[in-house]
Amino acid sequence: MSRRVSPATNRVYGLQRVTRVWSVSRATIYRHRRRSEASERRRPGPLGAMADEELVRAIRQLLTASPFHGEGYRKLWARLRFAGVRTSRRRVLRLMRDHGLLAHQRMGRPRGSRAHDGTITTERVDAMWGTDLTSVMTGKGQAAVFVAVDHCSAECVGLHACRRADRFEALEPVRQGVRERFAAFGKNLASGLALRHDHGSQYVSHHFQAEIRFLGIASSPAFVREPEGNGCAERFIRVLKENLLWVRRFATIEELRLDLIAFQQTYNRSWIVERHDYRTPAQVRAGQLGRMHMAA
């Protein structure tokens, strides 16, 4: 700019005079000039244990090898640490966002006051279970899938597939959990356990309520029009859909049932939970039971 000739006066005015008349800082001119002259600008700060390209390749390998879909950047950061790669969560978030690797999320809608403002998770296992149902198409028609999930460890305690979604079939995942976690099935055997469910006809029926009362389970219906009250079971159903029901074809209900059993084992042993310091549901249960035995 200091060497440009004015077309009106045929004179050179210089950079200092021009910036003074325009009330522009010369530092701004020099900064933009250096930015335009630089071929590539590197991010400030230390580079880290590996370059961005290598870290992106490591993230892609973890996404490919993981048995689950829809894991966020925080779980990928934890799996990188498990693999011996030390980096920051913000860097993992930036790279996954730049390369389109973030999990897709649905945007909620604003609403007014809420009837339920507390937490639904518990401090110990087998204090509250959540149950719900979903459906999937098979080669023999539509099938119902009932689930039961622990509100503390996020562990799947029961999974059941059937043709009819009635009150009798809705009890099966609860029965599975009681037999597995309490080592028997009888009157008042599960005392101290609460069961969170919605207001579906299967769960509010006389037969369902009488069965859980026989086992000593307290009924804990979710708030009306507040699906977050049964959020633990809903969140597990989302994982189940994204990793099995929406990505597999099932010729028969029996094939679906066997795949559900295999998925339950994989989920309980491999799915990591952030609020438990990225431990799996099986690790959370084993840790709590171990402390209870030591205290006894």
N, C-alpha and C positions, 0 to 999 in steps of 0.2 A: 504493500500500500504506500509505503514511503517513497517508492520510485515511480508511482503512477503519475502521469501528466494530466492536469485538468483540461478537458476538451474546451471549456469556456474561456479560460485565461491563458492556456498553454504554459502553465507554471506547475512546479512541484511544491506541494505544501508540507509534506512530511507526516509521519505517523503521529508524532506528539501533538501537532496542531489539530489534526483531524479528530483524534480521540478527545481532545479538550473541547472542541466545538460540539461534537456529538454526545458529550458527557458519558463516554464509554471508557472503562478501565483498560489500560494497555495490557495488563496481565491476562484479561479475558482474550484479547486478540492473540497473544503469544500461546496461551493454553490451547486454543482451538487450532492454531497453526501446528503445534507439536502433535496434537491428536491426529490431524489429517496426514501428517508426514509419517507417523508410526504405522508400520505395516500390520502389526498385531499387538494388542494390549493384553498382557498376562494379568490374571487375578492377583491382587496383593496378598501377602502372607506366605507362610511356608507351604510347600507342595504337599507334604504328607508322605505316607508310607509307599504310595504308588501313584502313577500318573492317572488322570481322569479316564483315559481310554482303557487302561488295565482294570480300573475299578468298575467301570461299566461292564466290561466282559465278565468280571467276577459276579456282578449282580445278575446278569443274564443267565449265567450258569446256575446260580441258586434258584432263580425263577423256573428254569427248565427242570431242575432236579427235584423241586419241591412237589410233594403229592397234593398240594392245595392250590387253589386259585383265589385271588383277591386279597392276598396278604399285603399290608401297607409297608411304608418305608421304614417304620420303626421295627417291625419284625424282621425285615431284610437286614437292617443295621445289626440287630441281635444275632442273626444267623451268620453275618460276616464276622462278628466277634467270636462266635463258636468255631469258625473256620480259621481263626488266627489273624484276621485282617482288622487292624485297629484304625478306625476313622471316625469322624463325627457324624451325628445324625443329620445335621443341617447339610453336610456335603452329600450324603446319600439322598436326601430329599431333593437337592438341587439337580443332581445328575439324573435321578429317575424322572423328574419333571421335564428336564431338557430333552430326554430321549423317549418320552411317552411311555414310561414303564409304571406309572402310578396306577393303583387300583381305581376302577370307576366307582363313583359314589352317587347316590341319588340325593338331590337337594330337597330339603324339607320345606314346609310352608309355615309362615308365621301364624301364631294363634294367640288366644287370650290366656286367661288364668288356667292353671293346671290343678287338678285335684290331687295329684301325687307329686310331691317335690322331694321326697327322700330317696334313699338308695334301696335297691332290691337285692343286693348281694349280701351274703352272710359271712361271719368270721370263721365258721367251722363247717366242715363237710357234714352232710346228712342232717342239716338243720332245716333246709327248705329245698324242695325240688320243684321244677317247672315242667309242665306238660302241655303239649299242643299237637296239632296234626296238620299235614299237608297232603297233596295228591300228586300223582305222576301217571302218565300214560304208559301202558305196557302192550305187548302183542295180544293180550287177552282182555284189553279194555282198561279203564281207569282203576287205579289202586290207591288206597289210603295208606299213609305212613304216619304212625303215631310215635312221638318222641318223649323222653323224660330226661331232664338235665339238672345237675346239681348247681345251685345258685352260688356256691362258694368256689369250687374248683373248675366250673364250666365243664365238668365231666359228663359224658353221655352215659346214663345209668340204664337206659332201656330204649330199644328200637323195635318197631313191629310193623309189618306190611300185611295188608289184608284187602279183600275185595269190598267189604261193607264197612263204612265208617260209623258204626253204632256204639252204644254205651258199653257193650260187652268187650269189643275189641279195644276200646280206649283204655281199659284197665290193664292190658297186657304189658306195656312198658313199665308201669308201676309195679306189677308183680315181678317182672324181671329184676328190677332194681332192688326190691325187698329181698328176694331170694339170694341175690348176689352180695348185697352189702350187709345184710343181717343174718345170712347163713341159714335161714329157715323161713317158714311162712306160717303164721298163726295169729291168734287173737292178741291185740295190743303189742305186737312184736316191734312195731316201728313207732312206739311212743316217743314224742319229742320232735317228730318230723312233721313239717307242714308242706302242703302241696299247692302250688300256685297254678291256677288255670283260668281260662276265660269263661264267658257265660254261654258257651255252646251247649246245645241240647244234650250232648253226650256227657258233659261234665256236671251239669246241674240235675241230671236225672236221679231218681231215687236209688236205682241199682248202683250207680257209680258212688254216690255219697255213702250208701250203706256199706259198701265194700271197704272204702278207705277208713271209715269209722271202725270197722271190725279190726283193721290192721293197726289202729291207734294213730292214724295220720289225721292231722287237723286240716280242714279245707280252708284255703286262702284264695278266694276269688279275686281277680284283678279288678281295678276300678273301671267303671263303665266309661267307654270311649277313651280309655287311657291304655293303649297297647304296650306302653313302656313297662307297665306293671308285670307283664309276662315277657319281658325283654330277653331274659336268658334263654328261654326256649326258642323265641323268635330268632335270636342271633345264631343259634345252632342250626336252625332250619335253613337260614341263609347259607351257611357254610356247606350244609348237606346238599342244597340245590346246586351251588356253584361248582362243587367238586364231584358230584355223583349223579344226581337226578337229572340235571340239565345237560350232561355231557355223555351219558351212557344210554343205550337202548336195551330194554328188558323184554325178552320174549314172553316170559311168564312171571307170575307173582312169586313163585318159588325162587326163580333166579334173582329177582329183586331182593327177596329176603336174605339170601346168602350174601349178596353184595353189601347189604346193610350191615350184616354181622362183621364182614371184613373191614368196612369203613369205620365202624365203631371202634375196633381195635386200633386201627391206624390213627384215628383222631385222638383217642385218649393217650396214646403213647407219643405222638409227634406234634400235635397242635400246641403252640406255645401261647401263653396268656400274659399280656403285658403287666396287668395289675399284680401278678404273682412273680415279678422279676423274670419274665420270659421262661417260666417253667411250664411243663406240660401238665394236664389235669391228673395224670397218673402220678407224677412226681409230687404234686400238691397233696393228694390224698395220702401217699406213702409218708410224706414228711409229717403231716398232722397225726396220723395214726402212730408213727414212731414216737412222737413227743408224748402222746397220751399213754403209751405203754411204759415209757420211762418215768412219767409222773406217777403211774400206778405202782 
